[in-house]
Amino acid sequence: MRVGVGRLLMACALVAASSWALASDGIESRPLQFAKGTSSATVKGTLKGDKTIDYKLRAKAGQTMSVALKTSNAQNYFNVLPPGSTGDAIFVGSSGGNQWTGPLSADGEYTVRVYLMRSAARRNETANYTLTVGITGGAATSAALGAAPAGDAKVKGTPYHATGQVPCSMGSAPQGSAQCDFGVIRGKPGNAEVHVTPPGGFKRVLTFAGGKVTSAADAKVKASKSGDEWSVDVNDYEHYRIPEAVISGG
């Protein structure tokens, strides 16, 4: 009987220790789900002190994730953790800023960790934030864009129906003075997702659907069409020219 009581007390101690560890790290886990037929989700939240919130979502290798954080506190950032990570991040907001778009290299559950910097947490500061997360490519793209025509084959070894270069420019550089690599995933006629890679190593995802152009992560997009070419401006800084043939094929 004494042995049984001893084991019971030890088990209770282990449970108590594990509960304390879960609470003491200040991390709250929340699932992030997209509404049917959409490829992004926006949530609002509040952080105070050392509280940290992990938003969990599943994605596949080859897809692209876009994350944007708008916040009332300049010390509020997010990190992106790959599947199986115990803390190592593929993006760190405190050094990279509060907007990120990047390709995903593995299937599994990704974590978008929202937090306050240690100095702000120690002062018990508060942050009110809006977080937008998008996943494009693969199943998410198919649902949002519809099915591409059966004869529109993919470029071997890629998720794209076509690849190449389009005219682009950044900032005050002359319009169309550079060339940016692109890959396009087409849907039903008139719908497409164009992945453009400007200088600097990030990837801009432009979604053409219903005669409108949008971009993930709550980017500010201005678009117009003249003849067979789209002019697209993002955040009043990135400038792209997308031929209609990229979107519709031919």
Sequence and secondary structure as in RCSB ss.txt:
>XXXX:A:sequence
MRVGVGRLLMACALVAASSWALASDGIESRPLQFAKGTSSATVKGTLKGDKTIDYKLRAKAGQTMSVALKTSNAQ
NYFNVLPPGSTGDAIFVGSSGGNQWTGPLSADGEYTVRVYLMRSAARRNETANYTLTVGITGGAATSAALGAAPA
GDAKVKGTPYHATGQVPCSMGSAPQGSAQCDFGVIRGKPGNAEVHVTPPGGFKRVLTFAGGKVTSAADAKVKASK
SGDEWSVDVNDYEHYRIPEAVISGG
>XXXX:A:secstr
 HHHHHHHHHHHHHHHHHHHHHHHT EEEEE    TT SEEEEEEEEETT EEEEEEEE TT EEEEEEEES TT
EEEEEE TT SS  SEEHHHH SEEEEE  S EEEEEEEEE HHHHHTT EEEEEEEEEEESHHHHHHHH    T
T    TTSS SEEEEEEEEETTS TT EEEEEEEEE STT EEEEEE TTS  EEEEEETTEEEETTT  EEEEE
ETTEEEEEETTTEEEEEEHHHHH  
